[in-house]
């Protein structure tokens, strides 16, 4: 079941909310929690009921190991074995086919196995539970009952694609008695956050997908994309992915808030970042946090000298890339970001500061360059787009742009820029398309994000100063004008549901 | 404090419901996909809404259900454009003919539309225009094709709630968009269909033109 579907919005969600608060109002807190777990499992099993057994076995296993580890059996062997079993399951479902394909290519063999279908959300719930086991071993967890643990793993707003929650943030919230009493404040704040995310997904991200699909499929078909077309393709994909995934995260945060639960922040206007390190503090923040706490720091972090730190950085990014999917393109993406982080790290040592605009421009260019292998289906398509971005496939602008050039066009023509029926390869780009991308640009680069808009009402787990914005006039308030705006956004987004599309991060 | 939030939620509910209702009523009145019986006239002929062709898979499925033909023509764009609307009057005088062809139709879709039509009203005759591509193994059903709207399932058991079509024709961005577009006038539209699924003009240069 998708968040952006009629069945979820108009059937599943109202039933679960009404059931939860009706049971909760009678002080049957354990039954209310059980109701939420059952609803979450139903939500998970909607795609394929066969997947249910995997998540249930995973929960039973990890809770049992966690209990053993917390009962003073501080066995490192048990911890390592449990982590290995979790990772083995992940490797089997997610990477086994990739492993066999790679062997076939490298060793010129012809091994054929049945295609293993990736169970939904396995990367997310595996990571959450590994973190739980490690912290239990470290003695950093409290005694939690099985029901709370199940709710922590399966809670449907964050189950499929995050934010990757931490037991420290979630389990104490489930223990609060106030959670089970209907609170209009939570409901309204949650509804507003959900709607903002819904709008980002249904209107902004899906409205961009057509151009992205067309240009990347042309690149995959060996059509050489020219300079502007290649950069525009990557920029469009950057917008699509950002609005899709941050929209999904907002929807998840909003849904959880309707039940009185506050989730951690996942995006903080990453494209406004002025260096690549800040970008990674703002993009998929809960994954970055996990990789930092459970991979980078255990590898030694920056405690074992400069060279080792840079190696750790690269390892973390490549593995982070592979977490997104079993493919060399993800490894390349991770490698590129590792390289960018190393360059930035070394540059910082020099103490030379660049003007803010140049820093931002360099950062966004690097990010756009790296999105290409993340989206392209093959190495050939990646190289094609990269060649275009480097100007090796020529320069071509739509003919209508000459009207805005005031004579500059004749000068450009003498410098290898052609004006044609554009981007002949990428269909006809009209002025209205350009205006649409200007609109997306303004929202992504200049406007406050959802958390900043909602900051008066603690939308996320982080403290306000981590995402604060000074333009107070834009803050959300429970006023008439905001209720009209949110209603209009909700209706517009719902009307676009006839063309339902999955969230991009579901594949990871 | 809670009453402010309660008032907000009430306003949200009322405004959203109102907007949904307005959209549905507007789309019902304009009827951009010709499913609620609104009459459009072009050059003296009763025709389907100009936006009918934009949702042709849905339009023809509903058209078959409402028209209840006893003779059906199937096929791809060749059949859709290649048959003159005069054919039924010339060769199939005693039949109630519907042209169920649409571009890119696969052989599976033809089978399913045949089952749908036969369940809506028993068929006497069926004409099928065949193309090689229809049999291509990797050729998947068209995006606009939906099992949900057909009267029977693959095993000929009654199915189809019509809920999805209700949603697509009344509460959807497409319906709203095409309703506004339909208001801009018939004259600008090139592909216009008759209520029996035939094109008014623009049918090709094939041998079937009379």
Interface residues (C-beta under 8 A of the other chain):
Chain A: X6 X183 X184 X185 X187 X188 X189 X191 X478 X479 X480 X482 X483 X484 X486 X487 X488 X490 X491 X492 X494 X495 X496 X497 X498 X499
Chain B: X1 X2 X4 X5 X6 X7 X8 X9 X11 X12 X15 X16 X19 X20 X23 X167 X168 X171 X172 X173 X174 X176
